[in-house]
Structures are given as structure tokens and as C-alpha cells.
Amino acid sequence: MIENFREKVEETINFLPPMPSIMMELIDALNNEDVDLRSLGKIISRDPAMVMNVLKIANSAFYGLPTKITNIEQAVRMLGTNEITSLCISCSASRSLKPPKGVETLNMKEFWRHSVATGVIGKILCNKLSMGRLESLYLAGLVHDVGKVVLDRFIHDAYRQIVELTYKENISILEAETMVVGASHDIVGGWLMERWRLPPIFGEVARYHHAVNETPDKSVVVVALINMADQLARLKGYGFGGDRNGVDFSITDAFKILQKKNRDLADLDVFKLVWDLDGAHEEIEEMERIVNR
């Protein structure tokens, strides 16, 4: 049954607007460990709007770099090829998933607001929890829920019922999706990441961000961070996942996995962590403006 459903969903994926050629080149670059600064700069420089957006992000509080970044080459040197490539793909992602004019869809502004918040909070968590430098974490957060867009485009009327069900029954969107259509956005998101040929980590974030314990070992830290960021984003009012119950982060699978990587998390003041995220509001709004441009 799931295979038949996959075939139908993949037909929908085929009818999504084609990815811009520059985005395809950037994905190839992200998959190429040997891509050099000059080649990457040439790809990005062909899209002046992307150059401007990336420079804005590089100079924002999101990164807090000590010196002003004035060109793409400098941005790549300071942030690394993977990080810059991910930011460029982030700038293109919303264009690739933008619905045709006049087509009724879920609230895309709210969707991207939650996605951006998850990416930003994921990076903040990575720093605050001393998880090291994990490249492409923002893009992983940005695309974690893309399966919702595909499902909405594929079965819009049913997806509207799904959203209504989450409010009426106080259940998660995942539960409502499974009840109504027999498959959920995490599975569909994983299929889309495969189709877009993004590196496996993005498919695994999309596929396992609601099932952290099932994540392959090599990706589990990133998935756990995005799982926590997803919950924190909703807790701070950036998106609604259905259930209104509070979350005790110290007993979640994601927190337990991260605690194994950093024993100091046992003494983490979760309340202070949540409170401090108020300071990320400007960063989230800035990134949201760029994504929705």
C-alpha cells in the first residue's frame, strides 16, 4: 500500500515547479567534497539576488562574524563551502515549492516561519549545547517539514481536514496525517529529498525528525537537534504541530541522545534556554524575510 502511495506522491513531486538550474548546480556542489571556492563563487554570482541575500545573512546576527563580509569569496572563506552552499539552496527552496497563482494551499507564510525558526533555533542549540560545528544545520531545519507541502499539493482537501483534526482532537499533525491518508509528512519529505538528490543527511532529518531513536547513528545528533528545535519553535509560537501539551525536554529521546554526547546537559537549565530564545526573534524574522522574498 505504501509503495502505491509513494508512486502517486512522486507523480505530484514531478508536477512541482522545476528546480532552478542554479539550485541543481548548488546541490551537485554540496555533494562534491572537492568543490573549490572559485567554482562555487562563479555559480552563485550568476544570481545577483542570491548574492545579496547570502551577504545579508553572512553579516547578520545569525552568524555574528567579527568582520563585515563584502563578497561571496570572503563569505566562503569565513563560513566554508558547505555552509554557503546550504544558505544558497535555502534561498532557492521556497521558490521551488511556491504554489501556482490561484491554487489554494496551506498557509505557506506560517509554514516557512516555522521552518526558518527551526533552522535558526537548531544552530543556536548546537552552540549552546556544545555539539561542535555542524554544517548545513540551518538548511536541515528549513527542509525538515517539506513533506507537508507535497501532501497539501497532492491532496489539498484532505490535508485541510488533517489540519482541522489536529485542532479539534488535540493530536499531532503526524497522527492526523496517518489517520486520514495512511502516510505522514516525514516519509514524504524523505522521498522529496531523495528526488532532489540532496546529501543523505537532509533526507534523514526529514524522515526521522519525529522518530529520533530510529535514526542511523551517523545522523542522530543532527536529527536530535532538529527534533528539539522543532519543538522549541512551536513552544515559542513559531508554528503549530497539533498537540497543545507542554514538553518536558529532559525526558525526550532527543535530549537523552544529546546528553550522551555531552554529559553537562544533565545540569542544563531548560527554562533559561527557552527564555533566552526570545533573543533569536530578530534573526528568525530576518531569515524569514529572505526566504519569502
N, C-alpha and C positions, 0 to 999 in steps of 0.2 A: 504493500500500500504506500509506504513512504517513498519508494522508488518512482511509482507513478506520479505521486505528488511532486517529487523533485523534477520530473520531466516537464510537468505543467508550469512549475515555478521558473524553470530555466527558459521556457518559452517567453515568459514575462521579462526575464533578465535580458533576453535578446532584443526586446522591444524598448528597453530603456534607451535614452539618448546615448549615442556612441561616445566613448571617452574621447576627449580632445587628444590629438596626436601627441601634443607635448606631454600630456599626462602618461600616455603609453611609454614614451621615451623615458620619463622620470621613473616609472615602475621598473623598466629594464635597468636603469642606473641603480636603483635600490637593490636589485637582485645581483648586481655586478660588484663584487668586492674590490675590483681593481679600477673602478671608475676614478678618473683624476679630476682635480679641481678645475682645470681649464675646460675639459669637455662638459662638465656639469654646468659651468658658468655660461657656456655657449647655448646650451639647451634652454636654461632659464631666461637668458637675455632676449630670447625671441618673443617673450611675452612681457611687455613693459608693465602691465598691471600686476603680474605676479612678482616682478622685481620689486615694485613699490610696496606691495603687501608684505613680502618677506623682510624687506628692510625695516618696515614699521614694526613687525613682530620682533626682529632681532634687537631693535632699540627700545623695546617695551619693558615694563616691569616683569613681564613673563620670564625673561632671561636675566635681567639685571646685570648686563655686561658693564665692565668698568670704563670702556671707551665707546664712543659713537661709531657705529658701523655705517660706512658711506657707499659700499659697493658689494656686489654678490661675492666676489672673490674673497674679500675680507670676512664676510659673513661665514663662508665655508671654512675658512681657516680657524675662525673663533669657535664655531659650533660643530664642525665636522660634516663630511659629505652626507652621511645617513640622516642627520638631523635636518639639514637644509632640504634634502630631497623630500623628506617626510612633510616638512612645512609646505613645500610647493604642491605636493599631492593633496594636502589638506585644503589648500586654496582652490584646487580644481574639483574636489569631491562633491561639493554642494551643486556645482554647475552640472555635473554628470547625472545627478539624481533629481534635478529640478523638474517638476511636472510640466507638461504642456499647458499653455494658457487655456483656461476654462475647464480644466479637469479637476474635479473635486478630490481632495486628498486630506490626509490627516494634517494637523497644524504643523507645517514644516518649520515655522519660526520657533515654536516651542521644542520641536524635535532637535533642531540644531543647537538651541540654547542648552538643552540637557547634554547633548553630545560634546559641545565645547567645554561645558563645565566639568564633565567627567575627565576630559583630556587634561585640562588645567589642574584640577584637583589631583589627578594621578601623578603629575610631575611634582606637585607640592608634597604629596605623601612620600614620594620616592626620596626627596631631600630630607624631610623631617624624620623619616624612619631609617635614614642612613642605609639605603639599599644600593648605593653606588650610582654610577651614571648609566642609565638605561635609555639608549637612543630610541627614537620613534615612539616614545610613550604617549606623547600628545596625539599622534595620528591613531594609535591603537585605541585611545579613548574616544576619538572622534568617530571612528567607524564601528564601534562595538555594537551598536543597535541598528545598523543599516538594513538588517533583515525586516524590520518593521516597515520600511519604505517599500520594499519589494512586495511584502504581503498586502500592504494597503493598495498598491497599484494593481495587484493580481486579483484581489477580492475586496474591493473598497467597501461595499455594503456590509459584508460580513465583518470587516475589520472595524467598522463603526460600531457594530453590535458588540464586538470584543471590548472596545474602549468603554462603552456604556456598562458592560457587565462588571468591569473592574470597579467602577464607582458604586454600582448597586450592591454587589456581593462582597465588597472589601477583599478581593482576591488579587493576586499578582497578574500582570499582563501575560506572563508565561502560562499560568494556569488557564486563563480565559482563552488564549490562543489555542491551546491544546484541546480544550472542551469544544470549541466551535469548529475548528478546521483540522484538528488532529496533528498539527505540527506547529512549531514555535519559531519566533524570530531569530533565536540563537542558531538553530540549524540552518535556516535560510540564509542568514548572514555569512555563515561559514561557506556556503555554496557560492555566494557572490564574490567573496574574497578569492576563492579558487578561480572563478571565471575571470576576475580582474588580474590574476597572476601576481598578486601581492605576495611578499615573503610569508612563509607559513605562520609566523607569529601573529599576523593580523587575523588569519582565519581561525587560529586557536583562541584568540581573545574573543572574537565574535561568537564562536561555537561554545566556549566553556565559561563565559563570564557569569553564568548562573549555576555552574556546576564545577566549582574550583577543584574539588577533590578528584575529578576525572581528567584533569589537565595533564598532558605529557610533562615529565619532570623539567625538561629544558625551558618550558614556557611558564611554569607555575607561578614564579614571582611576579611577572608582568600581569598575568591574569588575576592574581590575588589583589594586586594594587588597583587594577581597573574595577574589580568587583567592589572593593571598598570605596573607590572614588565614585562609582555609580550610586551606591547607597548614600554617600555623603552629599552628592549633588542633589539628590531628591530630598534629603533631610534639610538642606539649605534652601529648598524651594525652586530648584532648577529641574523641573520635570516631575512627572507623577507616574509611579510604577504600579498603582492599583491599591495595594495594601497600605493601610494608614498606621499600622502598628509601629511603634518605635523599635529601634535596633540596638541591642547590646553588642557592640562591636567586639568586645573581648571574648565572646563565645562563638563568633562566626568562624567558618572554615578558613576564610581568607586571612583573618587576624592570626589564627593558630599557625598557619603556614608561614606567614611573615615573621612570627615570633621565633620560629625555628632558625630563621636566618639572622635574627638579631634579638638576643636574649633580653636586651634592655627594654624591649617593648612591654615586658611584664609590669614595668613601673610607669608606663605611658599614661599621662593624664588625658584621657579621651575627651573629656568635657572641654579642656583648654584647646585641644586640637580642633574640635568642631567650632569653638568660639573664634579661634584665630583665622578660620577660613573666611570670615567676614571680610578680611583684608584682601581676599582674592577677587572681590566683586568687580573692581575696575579692570583687572586682567581678563576676566571672563567676558565682560561687555566689549572690551576692545577686540578680542579674538572673535567674538560673535559677529561684530560689525564686518570684519574682514571676510568671514566665511559666508555671510549672507549678502555680500556685495554683488 
